[in-house]
Amino acid sequence: MGLRFRPVEATFYDQFTEQANHLVTGAKILAEMLADGADHQAVAQRMRDAEHAADETTHAIIRKVNSTFITPFDREDIYALASGLDDVMDHMDEVVDMILLYEVRHMPAEVSGQVELLQRCADLTAAAMPNLRSMQSLEEYWIEINRLENAGDKNHRRILANIFSGELKTIEVLKLKDIVESLEDAIDAFESVANTVEQIAVKES
């Protein structure tokens, strides 16, 4: 019977967990940006700091994969997962930045529901990353992320219907549309991450 040698390099698992934990922080900061009376300047600065920290982790993963002879799974999948997690953070940072730059003080109530979905996706993703080591208990993760993404799609349509109801000024409509589209992009990016995890798990099974 032939022996299958498993890679001993475990740093990647810790780095992906670290990267996902940045998303938990980012989603929390985004929720704070929507709170009544929030100091938008201060919250936006914290988000920039969090996004910078996430970037550093992403760069560390890329440096590691480029300097490691044997990786725990395909290099292309490592790049895809690192890039996908980075995309989520970028979209959340974009939302916070637009709220600041557009000077938006009041958001449709349904937006809070989208942010809650993002927070749930972030928590699930952070919990799932350590399981890459054993490739166990991951199916529940990508199934639930897919369910949350579908819920996000429905919320997104409701928010757009509200924005375009005719009750808001055109300039406010344009501002809010940009923000909710970026929120939708963030939720979609979580689904992309979950799809990458599924591909990795199938290859490694």
Secondary structure, DSSP 4 states (H G I P E B T S, - for coil): ----PPP---HHHHHHHHHHHHHHHHHHHHHHHTSTT--HHHHHHHHHHHHHHHHHHHHHHHHHHHH-SS-SS-HHHHHHHHHHHHHHHHHHHHHHHHHHHTT-----HHHHHHHHHHHHHHHHHHHHGGGGTTT-S-HHHHHHHHHHHHHHHHHHHHHHHHHTTS-S-HHHHHHHHHHHHHHHHHHHHHHHHHHHHHHHHHHH-
